[in-house]
Each structure stands twice: as C-alpha cells, then as structure tokens.
Amino acid sequence: MIGSAPAWLQIEASGASPALLEAVLEAEGAVAVTVSGSGDEMLVETAPGQSPAWTQAAVTGLFPGDRDPAELAAALRDALAPRSIDCRPALIEDRDWVRAWMQDYRPMRFGRRLWVCPHHAEVEADPDSVDQVVIRLDPGLAFGTGTHPTTALCLEWLDAHPPAGRRVLDYGCGSGVLALAAARLGATDVQAVDIDPQSLVATRDNARANQLEQRVKTGPVEAAEPADLVLANILASPLIELAPTLASLVHSGGGLSLSGLLAEQADAVQAAYAADFDFVGGAARDGWVRLDAVRH
Ligand SMILES: C[S@@+](CC[C@H](N)C(=O)[O-])C[C@H]1O[C@@H](n2cnc3c(N)ncnc32)[C@H](O)[C@@H]1O
C-alpha cells in the first residue's frame, strides 16, 4: 500500500470520547490515529443522548486517499449514533505518512515474553525473557498491532494464560494479532473470523508472514466453530448483541475473553453473558476493560 496513493484522506472527528472515536476510526480502517485537544478534559463516555464532557478533544484518522470522505463521515456518524459527531475531512499531500509512522512503530512486549515486532525491527535480547515469543506484524489497513489498549489487554492475558494444546477462536480478528499470538503460544488450531473482508485478507497475509498459515485459518463469521477459548475484542454494543452467538461458540468449561468495552459499559456486557458464564477476572487500561469468563 505504501506509496500507491497520490494523497491521503485525513478526518478529524469530535463529539464523543477520544477512546471511542479512536476505536471507531481504527475499525473503519484508519492507518494511523492521533488524539489532540484539551488535555484536562474528562476522557469518559456518557450514556447515549447525554451531553459529552469532551467536546474539545479531537481525534484524527488517516485513511488511504481513495476513501470517499462523505461515505466515511456517514459511517462514523452511524457507528456513533445517537451522539452528534462533528467530522472534518481533508485531502492531504502524500508525504509517505505510513513509512514515517512505521519508523516510530517499535517492538512491543506484552506480559513476560510475548512480543509484537514490525518486520523492519529486531526484538532486543532480554535476560529476563529468554524464551521470547515473537509475532511479526506491520501496521496495515486492519485494526490490531498492539498499540491500542484493548488489544494490549488481550495480548497480556494470552501471555499469562498460553492456550497450549487448545482450540482458539478469534472473533473480530482485524489484523489477526490475537490469533497469531494464540498460535505462537501453542494453540493447536486457531480460527480467525471477521465481518470485514479486508481483515480476513490481512490476517491471512500476517499468518503467512509468520509461517502460521497451517494453524491459523480465516473465514466469515458464519463459519465460526466452537472452541476451548474465544477472544472477542469488539465494541460493547456488538458484544452485547453477540452474546447468544458467542455463548454457543464456547465449549462447556471453556474460556471467553471480551475486550473493547469502556469501564462504564462492563456491567451491561457482563449482564448479557451472565446466564452462560461465570466472570472470573479482568483488567483495565486507559478507561478500557477486558472481562474474562468461563462457560458453565
Ligand atoms: C477492535 S478490532 C479488534 C482487532 C483485533 N482482534 C485486536 O484485538 O486488535 C474489532 C474487529 O472486529 C470486527 N467486528 C466488528 N463487529 C463485528 C461483528 N459483529 N462480528 C465480527 N467481527 C466484528 C471489526 O471488523 C474489527 O476487525
């Protein structure tokens, strides 16, 4: 993709929490997202319909220049409805933003030994982490390099609970980062599904680049099969809607890790799954929460 677009579409959005805007821009395929605005605003989400407390904070997403600005703005408004989102699109010159951004994209460690490392870099030797587990991944059009807290929370969980010998389902795979991590950490069989065809292409490419194509299989959500562990890093409202589907995809006694929800949305998500799951743990970062559950 690098160098192929004559220009980039930059879209600045405000009117919702920066965390939510960032997630929606990334889900729409932003190759880079930056947050700007008043640093002392409360970065919290309000209930739909309430006045936002963070009107000055703006989040800017960078998209390939062939994206239709009106279609993209409409998709963002739809995703964040009923909030009133202000979107300011602008076409900007090709200054090889992706390459510039990639130079700042460095190897990242999650937990004790799991690393996500761009192809152009090397993981530093670390005496505390001799058994390093490395996934090679470059930022691309699909969400998920580990830079977002929701992904980081899942990667840290995988590092602490390696799914060795288990079948894993990554529901909403994006770049496939969680599927690749699960396979690298010993899962025998990993299925990665998404509603976005671009994500399936990205996951396949990333699996091949990591020589994991035999163990990481991609497919549409309709092809998802039950697993011992299901990982789903999606926003709160789809997670709530998907509760019956995801419950049917976790083997009895199997695990479910849900991420992509804001702290104040955790109770509602948990309630949607309570009939089938015991919630056994979780973690939080920058206002985002991961919930861990075991199927009855
Ligand atoms: C926040 S990204 C997570 C990507 C990656 N798993 C990670 O942890 O970084 C959410 C992904 O879920 C997908 N998604 C959104 N709604 C979905 C749904 N209802 N069913 C399946 N996938 C969905 C999006 O296309 C996107 O790739």
The ligand as an SDF file (V2000), in Angstrom:
LIG
                    3D

 27 29  0  0  0  0  0  0  0  0999 V2000
  -11.1920   -3.5340   17.7070 C   0  0  0  0  0  0  0  0  0  0  0  0
  -10.9160   -4.5330   16.2950 S   0  0  0  0  0  0  0  0  0  0  0  0
  -10.0020   -5.8730   17.0390 C   0  0  0  0  0  0  0  0  0  0  0  0
   -8.9810   -6.4950   16.1420 C   0  0  0  0  0  0  0  0  0  0  0  0
   -8.0620   -7.4950   16.8190 C   0  0  0  0  0  0  0  0  0  0  0  0
   -8.7770   -8.6960   17.2230 N   0  0  0  0  0  0  0  0  0  0  0  0
   -7.3780   -6.8720   18.0230 C   0  0  0  0  0  0  0  0  0  0  0  0
   -7.6020   -7.3470   19.1310 O   0  0  0  0  0  0  0  0  0  0  0  0
   -6.6190   -5.9200   17.8550 O   0  0  0  0  0  0  0  0  0  0  0  0
  -12.5200   -5.1860   16.0800 C   0  0  0  0  0  0  0  0  0  0  0  0
  -12.6990   -6.0730   14.8820 C   0  0  0  0  0  0  0  0  0  0  0  0
  -13.9870   -6.6760   14.9940 O   0  0  0  0  0  0  0  0  0  0  0  0
  -14.6180   -6.6520   13.7450 C   0  0  0  0  0  0  0  0  0  0  0  0
  -16.0640   -6.6460   14.0130 N   0  0  0  0  0  0  0  0  0  0  0  0
  -16.8580   -5.6080   14.3300 C   0  0  0  0  0  0  0  0  0  0  0  0
  -18.1160   -6.0180   14.5390 N   0  0  0  0  0  0  0  0  0  0  0  0
  -18.1190   -7.3620   14.3440 C   0  0  0  0  0  0  0  0  0  0  0  0
  -19.1270   -8.3760   14.4080 C   0  0  0  0  0  0  0  0  0  0  0  0
  -20.3730   -8.0770   14.7070 N   0  0  0  0  0  0  0  0  0  0  0  0
  -18.7680   -9.6440   14.1490 N   0  0  0  0  0  0  0  0  0  0  0  0
  -17.4820   -9.9520   13.8590 C   0  0  0  0  0  0  0  0  0  0  0  0
  -16.4890   -9.0420   13.7670 N   0  0  0  0  0  0  0  0  0  0  0  0
  -16.8060   -7.7600   14.0150 C   0  0  0  0  0  0  0  0  0  0  0  0
  -14.0940   -5.4310   13.0360 C   0  0  0  0  0  0  0  0  0  0  0  0
  -14.2000   -5.5710   11.6370 O   0  0  0  0  0  0  0  0  0  0  0  0
  -12.6530   -5.3730   13.5360 C   0  0  0  0  0  0  0  0  0  0  0  0
  -11.7770   -6.0500   12.6780 O   0  0  0  0  0  0  0  0  0  0  0  0
  1  2  1  0
  2  3  1  0
  2 10  1  0
  3  4  1  0
  4  5  1  0
  5  6  1  0
  5  7  1  0
  7  8  2  0
  7  9  1  0
 10 11  1  0
 11 12  1  0
 11 26  1  0
 12 13  1  0
 13 14  1  0
 13 24  1  0
 14 15  1  0
 14 23  1  0
 15 16  2  0
 16 17  1  0
 17 18  1  0
 17 23  2  0
 18 19  1  0
 18 20  2  0
 20 21  1  0
 21 22  2  0
 22 23  1  0
 24 25  1  0
 24 26  1  0
 26 27  1  0
M  CHG  2   2   1   9  -1
M  END
$$$$
